[in-house]
């Protein structure tokens, strides 16, 4: 098992397939983009599959989430999913995407064995989408989500970040729209993972702000801790249920004590937390001929050193050098 000194066991693996993205969201990266990883630095498809196999067959991982950057930009994505679906035991597999390109890949991904998708969509207004992402691709995202739903990649979960002065008035509209389309909406507090290091705590839209806005139109009933388990989202029944809405309040309501995640970057580094400032290299062990047992041992050692929490609530908190696009969501 991937056990840490606080008794937490990691069973959920987040795998970043690339640091590249075809959007330029203002809360993630500058308009000109970033210096991408070189091809030789990236794990190959076979290396990714091998590490996932080690995690599943030797370390107790039961869920795998493919992330980026934008994972649909990875040419070998369908093949990676197909190989992982053949593992015994078979892990649950999902994908976090911006939805661009999903309309043409959803059926292939479902056929390869992907179970479901999370799609990022912060606004229902095309003009605001263009301002937030610096790209005019709003319709592509909507079409991708519909294609995912129709292909059976369900539940389709929608991740939304609210930004002051841009889309902070859209929470009720987003929820009404999600309910109409049979999507599961999750609001995420903006986190200090932007490449520009421009995040400010006093300028963010908090979970409390989001819930207050939603309650102007909906009745929300909080689900209990038992239903939540180790999931990052606190969930509320909407108008008595069964539909729900979630809020991932990493900043104001941290859930570190129940964390069950381990992360693998596109260049083969283990991260014990989104906000970690240290990493453990598995790529070097892979390429120097390390055995599965040796690699599993390095992974276990990395997770054993996981800290109690993210440190976001500490005045001395330092933002990690890597932005979200280079870590993987």
PLY file of the C-alpha trace (Angstrom):
ply
format ascii 1.0
element vertex 329
property float x
property float y
property float z
element edge 328
property int vertex1
property int vertex2
end_header
0.00 0.00 0.00
0.92 3.63 -0.47
0.75 4.48 3.21
1.86 7.69 4.90
2.80 8.41 8.50
-0.68 9.81 9.24
-2.39 6.55 8.34
-3.76 7.68 4.99
-3.66 5.20 2.12
-3.46 6.42 -1.48
-5.78 4.50 -3.81
-6.40 7.26 -6.39
-3.66 8.01 -8.94
-3.67 11.22 -11.00
-1.51 10.85 -14.13
-0.52 13.92 -16.13
-0.01 12.99 -19.79
1.30 16.35 -20.99
1.95 19.86 -19.73
0.66 21.39 -22.98
-2.76 22.97 -23.34
-4.76 24.54 -26.18
-6.37 27.14 -23.90
-4.73 29.98 -21.98
-6.98 30.34 -18.94
-6.15 33.49 -17.02
-5.98 31.66 -13.66
-3.55 29.07 -15.03
-1.01 30.51 -17.48
0.01 33.66 -19.35
-1.37 34.46 -22.80
1.87 33.46 -24.52
1.88 30.05 -22.88
4.76 28.43 -21.04
8.04 26.71 -21.78
6.83 23.16 -22.45
8.67 20.03 -21.46
10.94 18.58 -24.13
9.90 15.34 -25.79
12.76 13.42 -24.22
11.70 14.61 -20.78
8.18 13.22 -21.14
7.37 9.66 -20.18
6.71 7.47 -23.21
3.38 5.68 -23.58
5.00 2.42 -22.50
6.58 4.07 -19.45
3.24 5.53 -18.40
1.50 2.17 -18.74
4.28 0.44 -16.81
4.04 2.87 -13.90
0.27 2.54 -13.80
0.62 -1.25 -13.87
3.01 -1.10 -10.91
0.63 1.19 -9.05
-2.39 -1.04 -9.69
-0.87 -4.49 -9.26
1.66 -3.76 -6.50
0.54 -0.63 -4.65
-3.22 -0.89 -4.29
-4.31 1.84 -6.71
-7.96 1.33 -7.70
-8.71 4.58 -9.58
-6.71 6.32 -12.30
-7.45 9.85 -13.52
-5.71 11.06 -16.68
-4.96 14.80 -16.60
-2.74 17.43 -18.18
-2.23 20.12 -19.32
-4.82 18.92 -21.77
-4.70 15.10 -21.99
-6.56 14.99 -25.32
-3.38 16.47 -26.85
-1.54 13.21 -26.06
-1.44 11.26 -29.36
-1.30 7.86 -27.65
-4.15 8.50 -25.19
-6.59 5.90 -26.53
-3.90 3.22 -26.55
-2.84 4.07 -23.00
-6.44 3.76 -21.81
-6.87 0.46 -23.64
-3.77 -1.06 -22.07
-4.73 0.09 -18.60
-8.23 -1.31 -19.03
-6.66 -4.73 -19.54
-4.91 -4.69 -16.15
-5.93 -7.11 -13.41
-7.47 -5.86 -11.24
-8.97 -3.31 -13.63
-8.85 0.23 -12.23
-11.67 2.72 -12.63
-10.50 5.26 -15.20
-11.54 8.86 -15.79
-10.23 11.89 -17.65
-10.09 15.59 -16.77
-10.24 17.70 -19.93
-11.16 21.13 -21.24
-13.48 19.34 -23.65
-11.93 20.64 -26.87
-11.52 17.60 -29.11
-13.82 15.46 -26.99
-16.52 15.42 -29.67
-14.22 13.44 -31.99
-12.62 11.20 -29.35
-15.40 10.36 -26.88
-16.54 7.15 -28.58
-12.99 5.88 -29.08
-12.17 6.55 -25.43
-15.30 4.75 -24.28
-14.45 1.82 -26.54
-10.93 1.70 -25.10
-12.32 1.40 -21.57
-12.54 4.93 -20.15
-15.37 5.14 -17.61
-16.17 8.86 -17.39
-14.94 12.44 -17.85
-14.60 15.70 -15.93
-14.88 18.75 -18.19
-13.79 22.25 -17.22
-16.35 24.94 -18.08
-16.45 28.20 -16.15
-19.16 30.12 -17.98
-22.24 29.78 -20.17
-21.43 33.04 -21.97
-19.23 32.71 -25.08
-17.79 36.21 -24.66
-16.77 35.54 -21.06
-15.31 32.17 -22.11
-13.15 33.96 -24.68
-11.97 36.45 -22.06
-11.19 33.73 -19.50
-9.48 31.28 -21.86
-8.20 33.68 -24.54
-9.68 31.31 -27.13
-13.04 31.30 -28.97
-13.87 27.61 -28.38
-16.98 27.69 -26.20
-19.14 25.74 -28.67
-16.47 23.04 -29.00
-16.57 22.45 -25.25
-20.37 22.20 -25.19
-20.31 19.78 -28.13
-17.62 17.70 -26.46
-19.62 17.36 -23.26
-22.71 16.26 -25.19
-20.63 13.72 -27.12
-19.20 12.33 -23.88
-22.69 11.96 -22.40
-24.00 10.29 -25.56
-21.01 7.91 -25.65
-21.72 6.77 -22.10
-18.77 8.48 -20.39
-21.02 9.21 -17.45
-21.54 10.83 -15.10
-20.15 13.82 -16.97
-18.85 16.10 -14.24
-18.39 19.81 -14.87
-15.65 21.73 -13.06
-16.21 25.48 -12.74
-13.98 28.18 -11.25
-15.58 31.54 -10.48
-13.51 34.70 -10.94
-14.33 38.14 -9.51
-15.81 40.52 -12.04
-16.00 37.91 -14.81
-18.32 35.02 -13.99
-18.95 35.34 -10.26
-22.65 35.93 -10.93
-23.14 32.69 -12.88
-23.34 30.04 -10.15
-27.17 29.63 -10.23
-27.28 29.70 -14.04
-24.53 27.08 -14.28
-26.36 24.80 -11.86
-29.70 25.16 -13.67
-27.99 24.39 -16.97
-26.17 21.36 -15.55
-29.40 19.96 -14.14
-31.13 20.41 -17.51
-28.35 18.49 -19.30
-27.87 15.75 -16.70
-24.35 16.87 -15.79
-22.89 16.91 -12.27
-21.58 20.38 -11.40
-18.59 20.98 -9.15
-17.39 24.46 -8.23
-13.69 24.72 -7.40
-12.14 27.52 -5.39
-9.35 29.19 -7.31
-6.08 27.76 -6.04
-2.56 29.25 -5.91
-1.28 27.23 -8.87
-1.11 29.88 -11.59
2.15 30.27 -13.48
2.12 34.03 -12.90
1.91 33.63 -9.08
-0.79 36.27 -9.10
-3.25 34.47 -6.82
-4.48 36.44 -3.82
-6.52 34.93 -1.02
-8.51 38.11 -0.42
-9.61 38.26 -4.05
-10.95 34.75 -4.52
-14.56 33.58 -4.65
-14.95 31.27 -1.65
-17.14 28.24 -1.04
-19.26 30.42 1.22
-19.77 32.93 -1.58
-20.75 30.17 -4.01
-23.26 28.58 -1.65
-24.80 31.93 -0.81
-25.31 32.63 -4.50
-26.79 29.18 -5.21
-29.27 29.52 -2.35
-30.84 32.54 -4.04
-32.48 30.07 -6.43
-32.13 26.55 -4.96
-32.64 24.76 -1.66
-29.43 22.97 -0.68
-29.25 20.12 1.84
-25.76 19.02 2.83
-24.88 15.35 2.46
-23.12 13.72 5.38
-19.44 12.92 5.73
-20.15 9.22 5.19
-21.43 9.87 1.67
-18.45 12.10 0.89
-15.73 9.70 2.00
-12.38 10.82 0.60
-13.90 12.77 -2.30
-12.64 16.37 -2.48
-16.10 17.82 -3.13
-18.57 18.60 -0.38
-21.94 17.79 -1.91
-25.41 19.21 -1.44
-28.73 17.78 -2.56
-30.46 20.28 -4.83
-34.13 20.93 -4.00
-34.32 17.66 -2.09
-32.39 15.56 -4.64
-31.53 13.27 -6.20
-29.42 15.78 -8.12
-26.39 17.21 -6.32
-23.95 20.07 -6.60
-20.45 20.01 -5.16
-17.92 22.53 -3.94
-14.22 21.76 -3.76
-12.97 24.21 -1.16
-9.26 23.46 -1.12
-8.43 26.87 0.34
-11.15 27.64 2.89
-12.23 24.09 3.85
-9.19 21.85 3.30
-9.81 18.10 3.29
-6.22 16.90 3.64
-6.96 14.49 6.50
-8.99 12.29 4.13
-6.74 12.61 1.06
-6.26 9.35 -0.84
-4.36 10.67 -3.87
-0.91 10.29 -5.35
0.23 12.17 -8.44
2.51 11.41 -11.36
3.72 14.25 -13.56
4.22 13.95 -17.30
7.98 13.78 -16.75
7.77 10.95 -14.25
7.87 12.68 -10.86
5.78 11.54 -7.90
4.00 14.36 -6.07
2.31 13.65 -2.77
0.15 16.80 -2.93
-0.92 19.43 -5.45
0.95 21.98 -3.34
4.06 19.93 -2.65
7.40 21.65 -3.10
9.28 18.36 -3.39
9.11 15.52 -5.90
10.49 12.00 -6.21
11.92 10.83 -9.53
10.60 7.59 -11.04
11.66 8.34 -14.61
15.31 7.96 -13.71
14.67 4.55 -12.16
12.67 3.46 -15.21
15.38 4.47 -17.65
18.25 3.07 -15.64
16.78 -0.43 -15.61
15.02 -0.41 -12.25
12.83 -3.41 -11.50
9.13 -3.13 -10.73
9.92 -3.91 -7.10
12.53 -1.14 -6.90
10.21 1.40 -8.51
7.38 0.39 -6.17
9.76 0.88 -3.25
10.66 4.41 -4.38
6.98 5.25 -4.72
6.18 3.93 -1.25
9.07 5.89 0.24
7.81 9.09 -1.41
4.30 8.63 -0.05
5.55 7.77 3.42
6.92 11.31 3.59
3.61 12.99 2.71
2.89 16.01 4.89
-0.19 16.34 7.09
-1.70 19.06 4.94
-1.25 21.44 2.03
-0.21 24.34 4.27
-2.65 26.71 2.55
-3.90 27.89 5.92
-0.38 28.77 7.08
0.72 32.41 6.66
4.14 31.11 5.53
2.65 29.10 2.63
4.78 29.16 -0.51
3.26 28.43 -3.89
4.95 25.52 -5.69
7.22 26.35 -8.60
5.27 24.19 -11.01
1.93 25.60 -12.19
-1.19 23.44 -12.40
-0.62 22.67 -16.09
2.74 21.06 -15.26
1.46 19.18 -12.19
-1.80 17.65 -13.38
-5.17 18.25 -11.76
0 1
1 2
2 3
3 4
4 5
5 6
6 7
7 8
8 9
9 10
10 11
11 12
12 13
13 14
14 15
15 16
16 17
17 18
18 19
19 20
20 21
21 22
22 23
23 24
24 25
25 26
26 27
27 28
28 29
29 30
30 31
31 32
32 33
33 34
34 35
35 36
36 37
37 38
38 39
39 40
40 41
41 42
42 43
43 44
44 45
45 46
46 47
47 48
48 49
49 50
50 51
51 52
52 53
53 54
54 55
55 56
56 57
57 58
58 59
59 60
60 61
61 62
62 63
63 64
64 65
65 66
66 67
67 68
68 69
69 70
70 71
71 72
72 73
73 74
74 75
75 76
76 77
77 78
78 79
79 80
80 81
81 82
82 83
83 84
84 85
85 86
86 87
87 88
88 89
89 90
90 91
91 92
92 93
93 94
94 95
95 96
96 97
97 98
98 99
99 100
100 101
101 102
102 103
103 104
104 105
105 106
106 107
107 108
108 109
109 110
110 111
111 112
112 113
113 114
114 115
115 116
116 117
117 118
118 119
119 120
120 121
121 122
122 123
123 124
124 125
125 126
126 127
127 128
128 129
129 130
130 131
131 132
132 133
133 134
134 135
135 136
136 137
137 138
138 139
139 140
140 141
141 142
142 143
143 144
144 145
145 146
146 147
147 148
148 149
149 150
150 151
151 152
152 153
153 154
154 155
155 156
156 157
157 158
158 159
159 160
160 161
161 162
162 163
163 164
164 165
165 166
166 167
167 168
168 169
169 170
170 171
171 172
172 173
173 174
174 175
175 176
176 177
177 178
178 179
179 180
180 181
181 182
182 183
183 184
184 185
185 186
186 187
187 188
188 189
189 190
190 191
191 192
192 193
193 194
194 195
195 196
196 197
197 198
198 199
199 200
200 201
201 202
202 203
203 204
204 205
205 206
206 207
207 208
208 209
209 210
210 211
211 212
212 213
213 214
214 215
215 216
216 217
217 218
218 219
219 220
220 221
221 222
222 223
223 224
224 225
225 226
226 227
227 228
228 229
229 230
230 231
231 232
232 233
233 234
234 235
235 236
236 237
237 238
238 239
239 240
240 241
241 242
242 243
243 244
244 245
245 246
246 247
247 248
248 249
249 250
250 251
251 252
252 253
253 254
254 255
255 256
256 257
257 258
258 259
259 260
260 261
261 262
262 263
263 264
264 265
265 266
266 267
267 268
268 269
269 270
270 271
271 272
272 273
273 274
274 275
275 276
276 277
277 278
278 279
279 280
280 281
281 282
282 283
283 284
284 285
285 286
286 287
287 288
288 289
289 290
290 291
291 292
292 293
293 294
294 295
295 296
296 297
297 298
298 299
299 300
300 301
301 302
302 303
303 304
304 305
305 306
306 307
307 308
308 309
309 310
310 311
311 312
312 313
313 314
314 315
315 316
316 317
317 318
318 319
319 320
320 321
321 322
322 323
323 324
324 325
325 326
326 327
327 328
